[in-house]
Amino acid sequence: MMTMIRAFVKEDIPQVVNLYLRVSGGQAYASSEELISFFNETFFGSPWYDESLPSLVYEDKGQIIGFLGRHVRKMLMKEKPIRAAFGSHLIAHPDHRGKAPGLLLLKTFLEGPQDFSYADGAGEKTVIMWEKMGGEIAHIYNIHWTRLLRPSRFVTMNLVKRKVFPQFIEFATRPLSWSFDAVLDVFPYSPMKVSLPVGRREDFSSETLLEWLPTFAHDKSLRPDYDKTFLQWLFKKITETHALGELYGAQLGGANGEVVGWYLHYLSARGIAQVITMAAKSGWFDKILDALIHDAKARGAVAVAGRIEPGLESLLTSKHCLFHYPGPWMLIHSKNQEILHAIQSGKAFLTRLEGEWWLPYPVGGFA
């Protein structure tokens, strides 16, 4: 059998799982049975699974030596339906790097029939390959922000994470850190003070997202084109994903009962509230941000972090948020310049729900 790139089918799952175990050196975060279930549910279980846009495998003499997942997203470009696809979980057999399976899989993926392609968790190696194939970095959507809530604890934990301090230092200084942060909370002009939220709060639901997104994203040229079945599946998946922490979210209602905004975030074991999606009607974003920050701090978070929403830089600055450009990267590729312009100019509604950022990563991510 010759070397070829072809569609990933269910019968390939055991081979791909074995490939992952080979690449990971046996340091998997799940058993073989759990990985088989993961690949089946992730790549074949979506209501938007499309046989014309399959995931890909690189096969050499009957052996799978590379894999790249492809996920279909239905979107609207100026109210015209289009198909998007994001890539994830690119893996290649270490003994076959000379055949460049990762490079060829990525090339095949980008040449697919989707209207545009993207990645929302790419590493430096993928950035290099992506740009060589005519793709580009979505610069606006790669700016991240962080709002410190307990700065002393945040700094100490990050020094330990970077191995500047040993773990026992973090434990030993914890009482002092909490005391320092408590003082900052009561200091009259402290930037760490958290505003009390206003409005009626309820649990955020997929029904709310489906009903209100067209209103909140009315000024965006590009946005998701959700349906009820897909959103129910998506919310089930993000609720079941515990690798990033526990999932919390809320929607706020105005005086006349309408929904004015929402937020959804994971709270990690390290105390970082990572925002998945946040949206609001015009004039309400500051109140949604206040509610998010207040909620995260009440749950014990040391910081709230998210990806920037274009046009909100001034508001985030006024809330004492810090900006950084750290990677992993959001990358885009399309022959349609109108789509690329919408994304690069900030006229796209692309939250972390649309890519692989929220997916559990037993196979190492798209890197």
C-alpha positions as CSV (number, residue, x, y, z in Angstrom):
1,M,0.0,0.0,0.0
2,M,1.3,3.4,-0.9
3,T,1.8,6.5,1.3
4,M,-1.3,8.6,1.3
5,I,-3.4,11.2,3.2
6,R,-7.0,10.2,3.5
7,A,-10.1,10.7,5.5
8,F,-10.1,9.6,9.2
9,V,-12.7,6.9,9.7
10,K,-13.9,5.2,13.0
11,E,-12.0,2.1,12.2
12,D,-8.8,4.1,12.4
13,I,-9.4,5.2,16.1
14,P,-7.4,2.3,17.7
15,Q,-4.4,3.0,15.4
16,V,-4.5,6.8,16.2
17,V,-4.8,6.1,19.9
18,N,-1.7,3.9,19.7
19,L,0.1,6.7,17.7
20,Y,-0.7,9.1,20.5
21,L,0.6,6.7,23.1
22,R,3.7,6.3,21.1
23,V,4.2,10.1,20.7
24,S,3.5,10.8,24.4
25,G,5.9,8.1,25.5
26,G,3.2,6.5,27.5
27,Q,2.6,9.6,29.6
28,A,-1.1,9.8,28.7
29,Y,-3.7,11.5,30.8
30,A,-6.2,8.8,30.0
31,S,-6.5,5.1,29.5
32,S,-6.7,3.6,26.0
33,E,-10.4,3.0,26.5
34,E,-10.9,6.7,27.5
35,L,-8.9,7.9,24.5
36,I,-10.9,5.7,22.1
37,S,-14.1,7.3,23.5
38,F,-12.5,10.7,23.3
39,F,-11.6,10.4,19.6
40,N,-15.0,8.9,18.8
41,E,-17.1,11.6,20.5
42,T,-14.8,14.5,19.6
43,F,-14.4,13.8,15.9
44,F,-17.6,11.9,15.0
45,G,-20.1,12.9,17.6
46,S,-20.8,16.5,16.6
47,P,-24.2,17.2,15.0
48,W,-22.3,19.2,12.5
49,Y,-20.0,16.4,11.5
50,D,-19.6,16.5,7.7
51,E,-18.2,13.6,5.7
52,S,-17.0,16.1,3.0
53,L,-14.8,17.8,5.7
54,P,-13.3,14.8,7.6
55,S,-10.4,14.7,9.9
56,L,-7.2,13.4,8.2
57,V,-4.7,10.6,8.7
58,Y,-1.3,10.1,7.0
59,E,-0.9,6.4,6.1
60,D,2.3,4.7,5.1
61,K,2.2,1.1,4.0
62,G,-0.9,0.4,6.1
63,Q,0.4,2.2,9.2
64,I,-1.0,5.5,10.4
65,I,1.9,7.8,11.1
66,G,0.1,11.2,11.4
67,F,-3.3,12.6,12.4
68,L,-5.0,16.0,12.2
69,G,-8.5,16.6,13.5
70,R,-10.9,18.8,11.5
71,H,-14.1,20.3,13.1
72,V,-16.8,22.0,11.1
73,R,-18.4,25.2,12.2
74,K,-21.4,26.8,10.4
75,M,-21.1,30.6,10.2
76,L,-22.7,33.6,8.5
77,M,-20.7,36.1,6.5
78,K,-22.9,39.1,6.1
79,E,-25.8,36.8,6.7
80,K,-24.7,34.4,3.9
81,P,-24.1,30.8,5.2
82,I,-20.5,29.6,5.0
83,R,-18.5,26.6,6.3
84,A,-15.5,27.1,8.5
85,A,-13.2,24.4,9.9
86,F,-10.7,24.4,12.7
87,G,-7.8,22.0,13.1
88,S,-6.8,20.3,16.3
89,H,-4.7,17.5,17.8
90,L,-2.0,17.3,15.2
91,I,0.4,14.4,15.9
92,A,3.1,12.7,13.9
93,H,5.1,9.5,14.5
94,P,8.6,10.5,15.7
95,D,10.3,7.8,13.6
96,H,8.7,9.2,10.4
97,R,9.5,12.9,10.7
98,G,11.5,12.7,7.5
99,K,8.3,12.1,5.6
100,A,6.9,15.4,7.0
101,P,3.5,14.0,7.9
102,G,2.5,17.0,10.0
103,L,3.4,19.5,7.2
104,L,1.5,17.5,4.6
105,L,-1.5,17.0,6.8
106,L,-1.7,20.7,7.4
107,K,-1.3,21.5,3.7
108,T,-4.2,19.1,2.9
109,F,-6.3,20.6,5.6
110,L,-5.8,24.1,4.4
111,E,-6.6,23.1,0.8
112,G,-10.0,21.6,1.9
113,P,-13.4,22.8,0.6
114,Q,-14.2,24.9,3.7
115,D,-14.6,28.6,3.2
116,F,-12.0,29.4,5.8
117,S,-9.7,27.6,8.2
118,Y,-8.4,28.5,11.6
119,A,-6.6,27.2,14.6
120,D,-7.1,28.6,18.1
121,G,-4.3,27.0,20.0
122,A,-1.3,26.8,17.7
123,G,2.3,26.5,18.8
124,E,5.3,28.2,17.3
125,K,6.0,25.3,14.8
126,T,2.5,25.4,13.5
127,V,2.7,29.2,13.1
128,I,5.7,28.8,10.9
129,M,4.1,26.1,8.7
130,W,0.8,28.0,8.5
131,E,2.4,31.3,7.3
132,K,4.5,29.4,4.7
133,M,1.2,28.1,3.3
134,G,-0.4,31.6,2.9
135,G,-2.1,31.8,6.3
136,E,-1.7,34.5,8.8
137,I,-2.0,35.3,12.5
138,A,-5.3,36.9,13.6
139,H,-3.5,39.6,15.5
140,I,-6.5,41.2,17.4
141,Y,-7.8,37.9,18.6
142,N,-4.3,37.0,20.0
143,I,-4.3,39.8,22.5
144,H,-5.1,38.6,26.0
145,W,-6.1,40.4,29.2
146,T,-5.7,39.6,32.9
147,R,-7.5,41.3,35.8
148,L,-5.7,40.6,39.0
149,L,-8.0,39.9,42.0
150,R,-5.5,38.7,44.6
151,P,-2.1,40.0,43.2
152,S,0.2,38.7,45.9
153,R,-1.2,35.1,45.5
154,F,-1.1,35.4,41.8
155,V,2.5,36.5,41.7
156,T,3.6,33.8,44.2
157,M,1.8,31.1,42.3
158,N,3.4,32.1,39.0
159,L,6.9,32.2,40.4
160,V,6.4,28.7,41.6
161,K,5.0,27.7,38.2
162,R,8.0,29.1,36.5
163,K,10.2,27.3,39.0
164,V,11.7,30.5,40.4
165,F,10.5,29.5,43.8
166,P,10.1,25.9,45.1
167,Q,6.6,24.7,46.0
168,F,7.1,25.0,49.8
169,I,7.7,28.7,49.5
170,E,4.2,29.2,48.1
171,F,2.7,27.3,51.1
172,A,4.9,29.1,53.6
173,T,4.0,32.6,52.3
174,R,0.3,31.9,51.8
175,P,-0.8,33.5,55.1
176,L,1.2,36.6,54.3
177,S,-0.1,36.8,50.7
178,W,-3.7,36.5,51.8
179,S,-3.1,39.2,54.4
180,F,-1.5,41.6,51.9
181,D,-4.4,41.0,49.4
182,A,-7.0,41.6,52.1
183,V,-5.4,45.0,52.9
184,L,-5.6,45.9,49.2
185,D,-9.3,45.1,49.2
186,V,-10.1,47.6,51.9
187,F,-7.7,50.4,50.8
188,P,-10.0,53.3,49.6
189,Y,-8.3,53.9,46.2
190,S,-7.1,50.3,45.5
191,P,-7.3,49.2,41.9
192,M,-8.1,45.7,43.2
193,K,-11.5,46.8,44.6
194,V,-14.4,45.0,42.9
195,S,-17.6,46.7,41.9
196,L,-20.9,45.2,42.9
197,P,-22.8,43.9,39.9
198,V,-26.2,45.2,38.9
199,G,-29.1,43.5,37.2
200,R,-30.9,40.2,37.6
201,R,-28.6,37.2,37.5
202,E,-29.6,33.7,36.2
203,D,-27.7,30.6,35.0
204,F,-26.4,31.0,31.4
205,S,-28.0,28.6,29.0
206,S,-27.6,27.5,25.4
207,E,-31.1,28.7,24.7
208,T,-30.0,32.2,25.7
209,L,-27.0,32.1,23.4
210,L,-29.2,30.8,20.5
211,E,-31.9,33.5,21.0
212,W,-29.8,36.6,21.7
213,L,-26.5,36.2,19.8
214,P,-27.9,37.7,16.6
215,T,-28.8,40.8,18.7
216,F,-25.5,41.1,20.4
217,A,-23.5,40.4,17.3
218,H,-25.5,42.6,14.9
219,D,-22.6,44.8,14.1
220,K,-20.3,41.9,13.2
221,S,-19.8,40.8,9.6
222,L,-18.9,37.2,10.6
223,R,-20.6,35.2,13.4
224,P,-21.6,31.6,14.3
225,D,-24.8,30.3,12.8
226,Y,-25.9,28.1,15.7
227,D,-28.8,25.7,15.9
228,K,-30.5,24.2,19.0
229,T,-29.1,20.6,18.5
230,F,-25.5,21.8,18.1
231,L,-25.6,24.1,21.0
232,Q,-27.0,21.4,23.3
233,W,-24.2,19.1,22.2
234,L,-21.6,21.9,22.7
235,F,-22.8,22.9,26.1
236,K,-22.8,19.2,27.2
237,K,-19.2,18.9,26.0
238,I,-17.9,22.0,27.7
239,T,-19.7,21.0,30.9
240,E,-18.0,17.6,30.9
241,T,-14.6,19.1,30.3
242,H,-12.9,19.3,33.7
243,A,-9.3,19.6,32.5
244,L,-9.5,23.4,32.5
245,G,-11.4,23.6,35.8
246,E,-15.1,23.9,36.9
247,L,-17.5,25.7,34.5
248,Y,-19.4,28.7,35.7
249,G,-21.6,31.2,33.9
250,A,-24.4,33.7,34.3
251,Q,-26.7,35.9,32.2
252,L,-27.9,39.3,33.3
253,G,-31.4,40.7,32.8
254,G,-32.4,44.3,32.4
255,A,-35.3,46.1,34.0
256,N,-37.9,44.9,31.4
257,G,-36.8,41.3,31.6
258,E,-34.7,41.1,28.4
259,V,-31.2,39.5,28.5
260,V,-28.5,42.2,28.5
261,G,-25.4,40.0,28.5
262,W,-23.6,36.9,29.7
263,Y,-20.3,35.3,30.6
264,L,-19.0,31.8,30.8
265,H,-15.7,30.8,32.4
266,Y,-13.6,27.9,33.7
267,L,-12.1,28.3,37.2
268,S,-8.9,26.3,37.3
269,A,-7.3,24.6,40.3
270,R,-4.7,27.4,40.3
271,G,-7.5,30.0,40.8
272,I,-7.5,31.5,37.3
273,A,-11.0,32.2,35.9
274,Q,-10.5,31.7,32.1
275,V,-13.3,33.4,30.1
276,I,-14.7,31.2,27.3
277,T,-17.3,33.7,26.0
278,M,-18.6,37.1,27.1
279,A,-21.2,39.3,25.3
280,A,-23.4,42.2,26.0
281,K,-25.9,44.6,24.5
282,S,-24.6,48.1,23.8
283,G,-24.0,50.0,27.0
284,W,-24.0,47.0,29.2
285,F,-20.5,45.5,28.8
286,D,-19.1,47.3,31.8
287,K,-21.8,45.8,34.0
288,I,-21.2,42.3,32.5
289,L,-17.5,42.6,33.2
290,D,-18.2,43.8,36.8
291,A,-20.5,40.8,37.3
292,L,-17.8,38.4,36.0
293,I,-15.1,39.8,38.2
294,H,-17.3,39.8,41.3
295,D,-18.4,36.2,40.6
296,A,-14.8,35.0,40.1
297,K,-13.5,36.6,43.2
298,A,-16.4,35.3,45.3
299,R,-15.4,31.8,44.1
300,G,-11.8,32.3,45.3
301,A,-10.2,33.2,42.0
302,V,-6.8,35.1,42.1
303,A,-7.3,36.5,38.6
304,V,-9.7,36.6,35.6
305,A,-8.2,36.1,32.2
306,G,-9.6,36.2,28.7
307,R,-9.1,37.1,25.1
308,I,-9.8,40.6,24.0
309,E,-13.1,41.6,22.4
310,P,-12.3,44.1,19.7
311,G,-13.4,47.6,20.7
312,L,-13.2,47.0,24.4
313,E,-9.6,48.0,25.0
314,S,-10.6,51.2,26.8
315,L,-13.1,49.5,29.0
316,L,-10.7,46.8,30.0
317,T,-8.1,49.3,30.8
318,S,-10.5,51.3,33.0
319,K,-11.1,48.0,34.9
320,H,-7.3,47.7,35.6
321,C,-6.8,44.8,33.2
322,L,-3.3,44.0,32.0
323,F,-2.7,43.1,28.3
324,H,-0.3,40.6,26.9
325,Y,0.4,38.7,23.6
326,P,1.6,35.3,24.8
327,G,0.4,32.6,22.4
328,P,-0.7,29.9,21.7
329,W,-1.9,31.5,18.6
330,M,-5.1,32.0,16.6
331,L,-4.4,31.5,13.0
332,I,-6.6,32.0,9.9
333,H,-6.5,31.0,6.2
334,S,-8.9,31.7,3.4
335,K,-9.0,32.5,-0.3
336,N,-11.9,34.9,0.5
337,Q,-10.3,38.3,1.3
338,E,-13.6,39.6,2.7
339,I,-13.6,36.9,5.4
340,L,-10.0,37.7,6.3
341,H,-10.7,41.4,6.4
342,A,-13.6,40.9,8.8
343,I,-11.4,38.9,11.2
344,Q,-8.4,41.2,11.0
345,S,-10.5,44.3,11.4
346,G,-12.3,43.0,14.5
347,K,-15.6,42.5,12.7
348,A,-16.0,38.9,13.7
349,F,-17.6,37.3,16.7
350,L,-15.1,34.6,17.4
351,T,-15.0,33.5,21.1
352,R,-13.2,30.5,22.5
353,L,-16.3,28.4,22.0
354,E,-15.5,28.4,18.2
355,G,-12.1,26.7,18.4
356,E,-10.2,24.0,20.1
357,W,-9.2,26.0,23.1
358,W,-11.8,24.4,25.4
359,L,-11.2,20.9,24.2
360,P,-9.5,18.5,26.6
361,Y,-6.0,17.9,25.4
362,P,-5.1,14.2,26.0
363,V,-3.2,14.4,22.7
364,G,-1.2,17.5,23.2
365,G,-3.2,20.2,21.3
366,F,-2.7,21.7,17.9
367,A,1.0,22.4,17.9
